[in-house]
Amino acid sequence: MEFNLSDLLELITSGLSIEDYQYLNQLINHRTIIMNEAVASNIVEKVYLPLRDFENDDSDEPVTLILNSVGGSMSDGFFLANYLANYSKKLYIVVCGYAASMATLILAAGGKNDNITRICYSSSYGLIHDGQIAFEPTESKSVTDIMAFNELMDEKFKRFIITHTKITEELYDSKARHQWFLLAEEMLELGLVDRIEGGDIDGEH
């Protein structure tokens, strides 16, 4: 069954929250995907599948991903980052407020992809830190296994960051054991974004 997307949007918006309305409106009418929540398994339906559909359609219009996330699941974040690293259409990633933890990894994914332009605002920031996997071990062996896995994922995160940005291994190692906040200018300098939009936070342009 074929849907007229404009008619579908008009039909269902009366029962939607403002967040859901904006998501659908931007998705359908502006080729824009909003990622304004923690990185979780719903990234498949809300981000990956729309991106894939836009990548495979006949339009030459660019796609925009609005990124405003505190981070979240390592496995889901890596899935999306690896997909974005090879995205084949023109894509803008726009950081509204923050891209923290796994969202920073997603942002970094565009660093070596000429199809992706990453933009933030002067008030935007990123955050890099060692990952933490929550667990409730039932025996001491479980603790050892999960800690070992956590270390492997931390190393994988580190390798992705230093491969896709200008961050060196030495700089990463000196910062990653802390909550490493990066302001817009530092994100630009270190290759996490390609340009900063707007004036300074004090209002100067």
N, C-alpha and C positions, 0 to 999 in steps of 0.2 A: 504493500500500500504506500502510495506517494503522498507526502504532506507538503502543503505550501507553508513554508516556515513562517512567513509573515502572518498568515492567518492563524497558524498554530500559536504563535506568540500572543496575539490579541485574544485568543480564546482562553488561554490558561492563566494569564497574568493576574486576573482578579483574585485568584486564590493563592498567590505566591507572596512570600516575604519580599521585602525590598531588595534583599541580597540576591535571592533567586531570580527576581525580575531583572535586575541589572546584569546578572551573569548571562541569562538567556538573551537579553537585548544586545549586549556587547558581542556575544558569540555569533548570533545570527546576522545582525545588521552591520557589524564592524570588524568581523574576523579577529576578535579580541577575546582572549581567555583570561579570566581572573583567578589567580591563585592567592587567596587572601585568608589562609588558614594553615594549620600545621600540616607537614608532609605526612601523609598516611595512605592507606590502601586505596582510598577513593581518588587518588591521583590518576588512576587508570581511566575512570569514567570522566572526570572533570578536566583533566589536562591532556593526558596521552592520547586518548581516542579522538578528541577534537583536533589536536595537532596533526595526528596521522591523516584524518579526513582532509584537512586543509592541504597537507603535503601532497596528497594524491588527487586533488581536484584539478580542474582545468584553468583555474584563475591564476593570473600573475600578480594579483594584489598581495602585498606583504601581510604577514600575520603578526599580531602583538600578544605577548604574554606579560600580563601585569603581575609582578611578583612582590608579595608583601607577607612574609612568613617567618615565624620563629624557628622553623626547622621541624625535626621530628624523626620519623622512621629512617634508619640508615638504608635498609634494603630498598624501600620505595624511592628514596632520594637518588640512590645510585642508578636505579632503573631509568628514571627520567633523565638524569645527567648523561648517561651513556647514549640514550636516544638523541638528545639534543646535540651532542658532540658531532653527530653526523647528519643533522637536519638539512634537507636539500633545498628548502625554499627560503626566501627572504623572511627573516624573523627578527622582531624587536623584542628584547626583554627589558621591561621598565620596572625599576625598583622604586616603589612609592615611598615607603618609610624605611623598611629594613629587610635584609636577607640574612638570616642568622643560621648558623650551624649547617644543617643539610640544605637549606635554601641557598647558602653561600656556595656550596658545591654545585648546585643547579646553575647558579649564576656563572660560576667558573667554566662550566661546560662549553660556553660559547667562545672561549678564548682563542681556540685554534680553528674555529669554523668561520670562514669568510662570509657565510650567509647570515650570520647573527651579529646584530649590533646591540650592545648592552648599555642602557642609559639609567642614570640615577639622578636624584635631585641633591641640592647642596646640603640638605638636612638628612639625607639617607645615610644608613650605616650598615656594615656587615659584622659578622661575628664568627670567629673560628675558635674551636676548642676541641679537646679530645672527647670522643664519643662516650656515652654511657648507655649500657644496655640493662634495663631493669630485669631482675630475676628473683625468684624465690626458690633457692636450691633446697633439695630434699636430702642431700648428702654432700659430704666434703668433695667428692669427686666431681659433682656437678659444678661446684664453685670453680674448681681448677679448669674445667672444660670451658665454661662461659668466659672466664677471665682471659683464657688463651684466644678464644674467638674474638673477644672485644679488642685485644691487642692487634689481631690480624685486620679487623675492620678499621681501626685507627690508622694503621700503616697504609691501608688501601685508600683511605680518605686523604692522607698526607700526599701520597704519590699522585693522586688525581689533581690535587691543588697545585703542586709544584710543576706538574706537566702542562697544565692548561693556563697558568698565570705566570707572572714575573717573580713570584715568590720563590726565593732560593730555599734549599733544604736547611741551610744554616739559620736563616731568618725564621723559618717555620719552627725548627726545633727550639729556638730561643723564646718563642711566644706561645706555642700550642699547649703547654701545661697550665696556661692561665686562660682567663676569659679575654681573648684578643679581639677587642672592638676596633673596627676600621671605619673612620669617617670617610666621607665622599672623596676627598682629595687623596687619601691613602689608597682607597679602592682603585682610583684612576691610575695612580702611580704604580701600583702593583699588578695592574692588568686584570682586575676583577670587573671593571666597567670600561667602556670605550669613550664615554663623554658624560659630563655633568650638565644638566639642564637648569636654567634659572639663575638667579643671583645668589649672593651670600645670604646666610640665615638672618643677618641683621637688616636685610632689605636692600643692600647695595646691589647694583647690576653691572 
